[in-house]
Amino acid sequence: MIDYKSFPGLAGVFLEDSYVLGISESSELLVFHLDAVLTPEHSAYHSPRPGEHYCEGDPFGGPVAMRLGVGGSWSTVERTRLG
């Protein structure tokens, strides 16, 4: 298993307490809508608001798509910001 923290695109994101708000699919794309816990290392981080434990937000500024790679493998995906 690969630790998600090793992916540069997920730097500053704490997935354990984050939410997937929606997933849509096609024959070539998986699209994820996230409400993620951001850590101080993330550029969009701010102090938690009153009554909140974490800074939560959209870590990518919009939905993220994973495109099916050459050879039909999801392990060779590229991340694309949508919207």
N, C-alpha and C positions, 0 to 999 in steps of 0.2 A: 504494500500500500504506500502511496506517495503522500507525504505531509503537505497539505495545502499551503502552509506557510513558506514552502520553498518556491512558490510561484510569485514572481515579481509583481504581477498584476493584483495580487491579493495582499500586498504589504499594507499594513495599517488597518486590516479588516479582521475582526474576531468572529468567525463563523459559528462558533458554538452557541451563541445567543442571538444569532441573526435569523431573519425570516425570509423564505422564498414566498413572495406574494403571488407569483404566477409563473407558469411555464407554458410556452406554446412551441409547437414543432411543425416541421415540414420534412420533406425527404432529405433536405440538406442542412437544415438549421435546427438548433435548440435555442430558444430565447428565454432568458431568465430575468424576472423582475424581482429585485431584492430590496429589503429594508435591513441594512446591515449595521452591526455595532462597529463604530470606527474608533480606532485607538489614536493616541497622540501622534503617531507616525504618519497618519493619513492627512493629506492636504486640506480636506474638508472638515477635519476634527474641530470641535468647539467644546467647551465645558458643558457637562450635562445640565439641562434646564432644571429648574426647581421641581422636585418630585420624581426625577428620572435618575436611574443609576448609571446609564451609559449615554454616550453621544450616538444617536442612530441617524442613519441617512442612506442616501443612494451613493454607494462608493464609486460608481462609474459615470455619473451624470446622465443616466438613461439606461434602458434595457441593454443587456449584454447577450450577444449571439455567439454560439459555438458552431463553427462550420465544419461539416464532415470533411475529413482529410482525404488525401490521395490514397487509394487503396481501400476506402471504405472504413477507415479506423477513426473512432472518436478520440483515440489517444494522440492523434496528430491534428488537433484542432487549433484554430486561430480565434482569438477573442476580438470581436468587433462591436464597437459602441453603436447602438441604434438610437434614432430619435433625437 
